[in-house]
Amino acid sequence: MIEPNNIYLGDSRVLLDELADDSIDCVISDIPYGIGVDYWDVLHDNSNSALLGASPAQVKAGKVFKSRGKPLNGWSEADKQIPQAYYNWCRSWTDKLFRVVKPGASLLVFAGRRLAHRAVCAFEDSGFIFKDMLAWDKEKSAHRAQHLSKIYERRGDFISANKWSGWKVGNLRPLFEPIMWLMKPYKLGGTIADNVLQYGLGAYNENVVSIYGQSPNNIVNFSATKGDTGLHPTQKPLNLMKYLVELVSIEGQVVLDPFVGSGSTLLACKELDRRFIGFECNEDFFATALQRVDAARFVKRKMNTVVEEQYLF
Ligand SMILES: C[S@@+](CC[C@H](N)C(=O)[O-])C[C@H]1O[C@@H](n2cnc3c(N)ncnc32)[C@H](O)[C@@H]1O
């Protein structure tokens, strides 16, 4: 039986079946984006794509191409299946999630800009309400967009290079990431205010907005600070996760993260006296998360021996 304040190694699609109905107060998770960031982010069986086999051109391009994934060019039927495959993958756990969360529970879910809409459809089709989409303003981000003129110059076509000077192929700098806000509908016949009284869920805490130096709107500004990088390729800033945790939960409630990574959500929960349950299928990330969350307990223990008891696994 799954107990709060633990991290479990395994596939969340299997582990979710072990949770009781209506046992989770909220879900805060950074799910795989399905864009081939890394091998764990490849959620389709398109064997022509960089991370699941490679064309000769991809092999020749080596590491850069591999880590970037294959460009989207629209001609490949296999590529066109990727969004549907991502939807199917999300749907393989959103139904299960619906069963385990309480009425009025908030789900704050990071997803990639390109496929977030497919994840939203999966949540909706499982019964959740799509409440809003927050924009996490990262303040900094890497940007790759090639100057068209440089390509033509390399070809020796200086007329086209001149004509297309200033134009780029690619996207504008990706400075925001969407955070989807979903909610399990509250019980038929009641109001949201009744639901808050019965389950402690359905509202958000505006008092925390100023504590984190934020504005009371749906754009959240957090940049990575010390300790926020190096543990996972998509590690999220701890303060951002703490803000989200405080926005939709109260002390003692159970927060589930089915895609733990290095454990940023869980660490935030621990520091804020929320109970947490985490699932991670990768052994290395699982070990990192365990170590990180456990180390936080150790710091607290040194500060105050009474607090320690609340944190025993
Ligand atoms: C986007 S990352 C989370 C990173 C996290 N926000 C952090 O700060 O470190 C998603 C994680 O989900 C894990 N994952 C992918 N599929 C999974 C599954 N079916 N069950 C459990 N974990 C899974 C991956 O191994 C990856 O570490």
PDBQT file of the ligand as one rigid body, heavy atoms in Angstrom, charges set to zero:
ROOT
HETATM    1  C1  LIG A 401       9.994  16.475 -16.893  1.00  0.00    +0.000 C 
HETATM    2  S1  LIG A 401      10.794  15.349 -15.860  1.00  0.00    +0.000 S 
HETATM    3  C2  LIG A 401      10.538  15.997 -14.221  1.00  0.00    +0.000 C 
HETATM    4  C3  LIG A 401      11.664  16.884 -13.727  1.00  0.00    +0.000 C 
HETATM    5  C4  LIG A 401      11.374  17.547 -12.400  1.00  0.00    +0.000 C 
HETATM    6  N1  LIG A 401      10.438  18.607 -12.559  1.00  0.00    +0.000 N 
HETATM    7  C5  LIG A 401      12.611  18.097 -11.711  1.00  0.00    +0.000 C 
HETATM    8  O1  LIG A 401      12.581  19.260 -11.238  1.00  0.00    +0.000 OA
HETATM    9  O2  LIG A 401      13.614  17.395 -11.604  1.00  0.00    +0.000 OA
HETATM   10  C6  LIG A 401       9.741  13.967 -15.944  1.00  0.00    +0.000 C 
HETATM   11  C7  LIG A 401      10.231  12.705 -15.263  1.00  0.00    +0.000 C 
HETATM   12  O3  LIG A 401       9.230  11.703 -15.433  1.00  0.00    +0.000 OA
HETATM   13  C8  LIG A 401       9.853  10.445 -15.480  1.00  0.00    +0.000 C 
HETATM   14  N2  LIG A 401       8.922   9.522 -16.131  1.00  0.00    +0.000 N 
HETATM   15  C9  LIG A 401       8.620   9.409 -17.452  1.00  0.00    +0.000 A 
HETATM   16  N3  LIG A 401       7.694   8.470 -17.661  1.00  0.00    +0.000 NA
HETATM   17  C10 LIG A 401       7.375   7.960 -16.439  1.00  0.00    +0.000 A 
HETATM   18  C11 LIG A 401       6.454   6.976 -15.989  1.00  0.00    +0.000 A 
HETATM   19  N4  LIG A 401       5.665   6.315 -16.848  1.00  0.00    +0.000 N 
HETATM   20  N5  LIG A 401       6.393   6.711 -14.658  1.00  0.00    +0.000 NA
HETATM   21  C12 LIG A 401       7.175   7.375 -13.779  1.00  0.00    +0.000 A 
HETATM   22  N6  LIG A 401       8.060   8.322 -14.156  1.00  0.00    +0.000 NA
HETATM   23  C13 LIG A 401       8.158   8.624 -15.453  1.00  0.00    +0.000 A 
HETATM   24  C14 LIG A 401      11.133  10.692 -16.262  1.00  0.00    +0.000 C 
HETATM   25  O4  LIG A 401      12.115   9.719 -15.972  1.00  0.00    +0.000 OA
HETATM   26  C15 LIG A 401      11.513  12.119 -15.814  1.00  0.00    +0.000 C 
HETATM   27  O5  LIG A 401      12.477  12.075 -14.789  1.00  0.00    +0.000 OA
ENDROOT
TORSDOF 0
